Amino acid sequence: MTALLEVEDLKVAYGKIEAVKGISFSVEAGQVVTLIGTNGAGKTTTLRTLSGLLKPSSGRVVFDGKPLSGVPAHKIVSLGLAHSPEGRHIFPRLSIMENLQLGAFLRKDKDGIEKDIQRAYDLFPILGERRKQAAGTLSGGEQQMLAMGRALMSQPKLLMLDEPSMGLSPIMMQKIMATIAELKAQGTTILLVEQNAQAALSLADQGHVMEIGNIVLSGSGQDLLHDESVRKAYLGED
């Protein structure tokens, strides 16, 4: 079976510094695949490259059977690859509803857009309750919900989530992870970058451990969760 996303020998550099050093992995339709690792491992750089925000120095990315080389970011979104970025990047002066509508900027199906806005409110009831509120007045966790909801508005075949639990309280982090589990149960394909290795691997079908631009270990989420070296390095266990 052909993978929905195939990454082959991807290299990305910032000037003379190589941030991603030739990684390969794939994501099958319906899977949750996670990249874990410390800060500076190259996880965010990988997602930014896949979504067209950075240009790789070499390697091959194929999404839904189409090579992404040279395809601009807005066209990549139209192909079905959505990115909820680290730091959220919501539009603070616009309302919750307006932020969600912007996530559907490539779509023309008005009824479908309304239906998906309601889906976002069903996933995140707090957004529905405050739909006319300026997004900048939301808490960090609520802004993360909005960023995820906005990414879903493009009806992605693959949803990329970059550090969705960063800076959140434990309760809010649990809510975000529960929503990711719900999206998985609904059949959403997800590529998850997450510093909370325990939460990410618990959800993931497949996981890849990144260190200084390389994938150093791969396996099922459960296998990595019980791997001694992973437990010592990323789960804080002796």
RODO-2510 file (C-alpha; in nm, 4 decimals, decimal comma):
residues 238
     n   res          X          Y          Z
     1     m     0,0000     0,0000     0,0000
     2     t     0,1296     0,3445    -0,0955
     3     a     0,1739     0,5772     0,2009
     4     l    -0,0184     0,9053     0,2109
     5     l     0,3088     1,0855     0,2928
     6     e     0,6529     0,9615     0,1959
     7     v     0,9683     1,1428     0,3064
     8     e     1,2947     1,0183     0,1569
     9     d     1,6427     1,1351     0,2613
    10     l     1,5200     1,4853     0,3497
    11     k     1,7905     1,7418     0,4247
    12     v     1,7251     2,1005     0,5325
    13     a     1,9849     2,3666     0,6097
    14     y     1,9866     2,7165     0,7560
    15     g     2,2834     2,8612     0,5724
    16     k     2,5750     2,6298     0,6453
    17     i     2,4022     2,4644     0,9407
    18     e     2,2255     2,1411     0,8485
    19     a     1,9191     2,1136     1,0709
    20     v     1,7775     1,7957     0,9132
    21     k     2,0390     1,5489     0,7938
    22     g     1,8709     1,3012     0,5629
    23     i     1,5629     1,1568     0,7318
    24     s     1,3143     0,9108     0,5840
    25     f     0,9717     0,8093     0,7152
    26     s     0,6170     0,7594     0,5934
    27     v     0,2612     0,8146     0,7156
    28     e    -0,0200     0,5783     0,6153
    29     a    -0,3774     0,7041     0,5812
    30     g    -0,5572     0,6848     0,9151
    31     q    -0,2380     0,6665     1,1208
    32     v    -0,1048     0,8919     1,3927
    33     v     0,2725     0,9202     1,3502
    34     t     0,4811     1,1165     1,5990
    35     l     0,8256     1,2740     1,5910
    36     i     0,9747     1,3115     1,9381
    37     g     1,3046     1,4550     2,0561
    38     t     1,4610     1,7437     2,2430
    39     n     1,4666     2,1076     2,1318
    40     g     1,6893     2,1498     1,8286
    41     a     1,6361     1,7946     1,7052
    42     g     1,4868     1,9183     1,3768
    43     k     1,1218     1,8286     1,4361
    44     t     0,9689     2,1711     1,3690
    45     t     1,2039     2,2260     1,0739
    46     t     1,0733     1,9013     0,9260
    47     l     0,7088     2,0111     0,9513
    48     r     0,7841     2,3586     0,8141
    49     t     0,9558     2,1969     0,5175
    50     l     0,6689     1,9570     0,4514
    51     s     0,4214     2,2470     0,4489
    52     g     0,6323     2,4490     0,2033
    53     l     0,7524     2,7174     0,4455
    54     l     1,1142     2,6027     0,4114
    55     k     1,2931     2,4689     0,1053
    56     p     1,4844     2,1414     0,1453
    57     s     1,8454     2,1261     0,0293
    58     s     1,7839     1,7726    -0,0987
    59     g     1,5556     1,4741    -0,0637
    60     r     1,2081     1,3848    -0,1816
    61     v     0,8615     1,4423    -0,0349
    62     v     0,5596     1,2768    -0,1960
    63     f     0,2104     1,3544    -0,0665
    64     d    -0,0920     1,1599    -0,1904
    65     g     0,1125     1,0437    -0,4890
    66     k     0,2323     1,3934    -0,5851
    67     p     0,5930     1,5185    -0,5416
    68     l     0,5952     1,8426    -0,3402
    69     s     0,9235     1,9772    -0,4786
    70     g     0,8724     2,3408    -0,5796
    71     v     0,5041     2,3460    -0,4794
    72     p     0,4237     2,6715    -0,2898
    73     a     0,2757     2,6555     0,0605
    74     h    -0,0774     2,7639    -0,0351
    75     k    -0,0927     2,4950    -0,3054
    76     i     0,0245     2,2338    -0,0532
    77     v    -0,2729     2,3290     0,1672
    78     s    -0,5046     2,2859    -0,1323
    79     l    -0,3641     1,9341    -0,1855
    80     g    -0,4817     1,8419     0,1658
    81     l    -0,1823     1,8988     0,3946
    82     a    -0,2652     2,1316     0,6864
    83     h    -0,0232     2,2629     0,9481
    84     s    -0,1126     2,3808     1,2985
    85     p     0,2148     2,5564     1,3846
    86     e     0,4195     2,5805     1,7000
    87     g     0,3190     2,9022     1,8752
    88     r    -0,0365     2,8804     1,7303
    89     h    -0,0167     3,1992     1,5136
    90     i    -0,3847     3,2803     1,5422
    91     f    -0,5085     3,6258     1,4337
    92     p    -0,5531     3,7984     1,7718
    93     r    -0,7782     4,0883     1,6628
    94     l    -1,0162     3,8696     1,4683
    95     s    -1,2955     3,6750     1,6342
    96     i    -1,2905     3,3002     1,6873
    97     m    -1,5373     3,2565     1,4028
    98     e    -1,3315     3,4762     1,1675
    99     n    -1,0171     3,2764     1,2464
   100     l    -1,2004     2,9551     1,1618
   101     q    -1,3366     3,1044     0,8394
   102     l    -0,9827     3,1983     0,7353
   103     g    -0,8857     2,8335     0,7691
   104     a    -1,1290     2,7651     0,4836
   105     f    -0,9941     3,0407     0,2572
   106     l    -0,9441     2,7998    -0,0353
   107     r    -1,2965     2,6596    -0,0166
   108     k    -1,6121     2,7789    -0,1939
   109     d    -1,8687     2,5376    -0,0430
   110     k    -2,0509     2,7693     0,1956
   111     d    -2,2706     2,4993     0,3504
   112     g    -1,9707     2,2711     0,4022
   113     i    -1,7760     2,5527     0,5669
   114     e    -2,0618     2,6175     0,8097
   115     k    -2,0798     2,2460     0,8862
   116     d    -1,7062     2,2313     0,9614
   117     i    -1,7241     2,5409     1,1811
   118     q    -1,9906     2,3588     1,3805
   119     r    -1,7633     2,0528     1,3923
   120     a    -1,4893     2,2716     1,5448
   121     y    -1,7402     2,3937     1,8047
   122     d    -1,8395     2,0328     1,8772
   123     l    -1,4722     1,9370     1,9257
   124     f    -1,4012     2,2474     2,1339
   125     p    -1,7260     2,3689     2,2981
   126     i    -1,5521     2,6709     2,4557
   127     l    -1,4922     2,8109     2,1043
   128     g    -1,8604     2,7892     2,0235
   129     e    -1,9540     2,9642     2,3465
   130     r    -1,7166     3,2519     2,2667
   131     r    -1,7386     3,2571     1,8874
   132     k    -1,7599     3,6396     1,8665
   133     q    -1,4749     3,6990     2,1128
   134     a    -1,1385     3,8310     1,9878
   135     a    -0,8977     3,5391     1,9598
   136     g    -0,6205     3,7327     2,1353
   137     t    -0,8226     3,7344     2,4593
   138     l    -0,8239     3,3537     2,4810
   139     s    -0,5974     3,1557     2,7131
   140     g    -0,3036     2,9651     2,5657
   141     g    -0,4957     2,6387     2,5683
   142     e    -0,7997     2,7948     2,4046
   143     q    -0,5756     2,9489     2,1365
   144     q    -0,4327     2,6021     2,0726
   145     m    -0,7843     2,4670     2,0273
   146     l    -0,8525     2,7481     1,7799
   147     a    -0,5304     2,6788     1,5866
   148     m    -0,6263     2,3114     1,5552
   149     g    -0,9829     2,3980     1,4581
   150     r    -0,8568     2,6437     1,1950
   151     a    -0,6255     2,3786     1,0445
   152     l    -0,9171     2,1336     1,0235
   153     m    -1,1210     2,3892     0,8266
   154     s    -0,9226     2,3121     0,5105
   155     q    -1,0549     1,9522     0,5273
   156     p    -0,7022     1,8074     0,5354
   157     k    -0,6089     1,4565     0,4315
   158     l    -0,3156     1,4942     0,6721
   159     l    -0,3116     1,7198     0,9789
   160     m     0,0306     1,8242     1,1098
   161     l     0,0365     1,9374     1,4730
   162     d     0,3498     2,1088     1,6050
   163     e     0,3859     2,1048     1,9854
   164     p     0,0128     2,1289     2,0620
   165     s     0,0668     2,0931     2,4390
   166     m     0,3533     2,3437     2,4713
   167     g     0,3089     2,5824     2,7634
   168     l    -0,0285     2,4429     2,8661
   169     s    -0,1492     2,3448     3,2099
   170     p    -0,1726     1,9699     3,2751
   171     i    -0,5541     1,9820     3,2573
   172     m    -0,5522     2,1709     2,9261
   173     m    -0,2839     1,9396     2,7882
   174     q    -0,5063     1,6407     2,8700
   175     k    -0,7950     1,8079     2,6853
   176     i    -0,5813     1,8662     2,3757
   177     m    -0,4511     1,5088     2,3775
   178     a    -0,8036     1,3741     2,4253
   179     t    -0,9116     1,5737     2,1194
   180     i    -0,6248     1,4294     1,9155
   181     a    -0,7389     1,0823     2,0228
   182     e    -1,0937     1,1731     1,9155
   183     l    -0,9694     1,2929     1,5751
   184     k    -0,7774     0,9681     1,5367
   185     a    -1,0939     0,7704     1,6157
   186     q    -1,2731     0,9705     1,3444
   187     g    -1,0084     0,8579     1,0924
   188     t    -0,8014     1,1769     1,0716
   189     t    -0,4411     1,1138     0,9641
   190     i    -0,2033     1,3043     1,1926
   191     l     0,1686     1,3822     1,1993
   192     l     0,2380     1,4947     1,5553
   193     v     0,5462     1,6754     1,6850
   194     e     0,5334     1,6787     2,0628
   195     q     0,7785     1,7250     2,3501
   196     n     0,5553     1,5276     2,5851
   197     a     0,6867     1,1919     2,4635
   198     q     0,4634     0,9875     2,6934
   199     a     0,1432     1,1476     2,5639
   200     a     0,2559     1,1386     2,2013
   201     l     0,3696     0,7750     2,2004
   202     s     0,0553     0,6654     2,3852
   203     l    -0,1491     0,7978     2,0914
   204     a     0,0817     0,7075     1,8039
   205     d     0,0696     0,4098     1,5695
   206     q     0,4316     0,4800     1,4721
   207     g     0,6994     0,6947     1,6317
   208     h     1,0401     0,8284     1,5327
   209     v     1,2991     0,9624     1,7752
   210     m     1,4987     1,2564     1,6363
   211     e     1,8366     1,3736     1,7634
   212     i     2,0321     1,6630     1,6069
   213     g     1,8716     1,6265     1,2667
   214     n     1,8674     1,2467     1,2440
   215     i     1,6090     0,9774     1,3126
   216     v     1,7898     0,7506     1,5583
   217     l     1,5089     0,5111     1,6507
   218     s     1,1756     0,4098     1,4963
   219     g     0,9019     0,1725     1,5982
   220     s     0,5398     0,1431     1,7026
   221     g     0,4223     0,3906     1,9636
   222     q     0,3887     0,1134     2,2207
   223     d     0,7321    -0,0330     2,1453
   224     l     0,9008     0,3059     2,1867
   225     l     0,6978     0,3764     2,5005
   226     h     0,8493     0,0649     2,6572
   227     d     1,1991     0,1037     2,5085
   228     e     1,4528     0,1442     2,7895
   229     s     1,6624     0,4086     2,6133
   230     v     1,3535     0,6145     2,5275
   231     r     1,2233     0,5893     2,8836
   232     k     1,5554     0,7159     3,0212
   233     a     1,6050     0,9964     2,7690
   234     y     1,2506     1,1263     2,7178
   235     l     1,0248     0,9955     2,9927
   236     g     1,2459     1,1001     3,2845
   237     e     1,2891     0,7470     3,4157
   238     d     1,6110     0,5967     3,5497
***
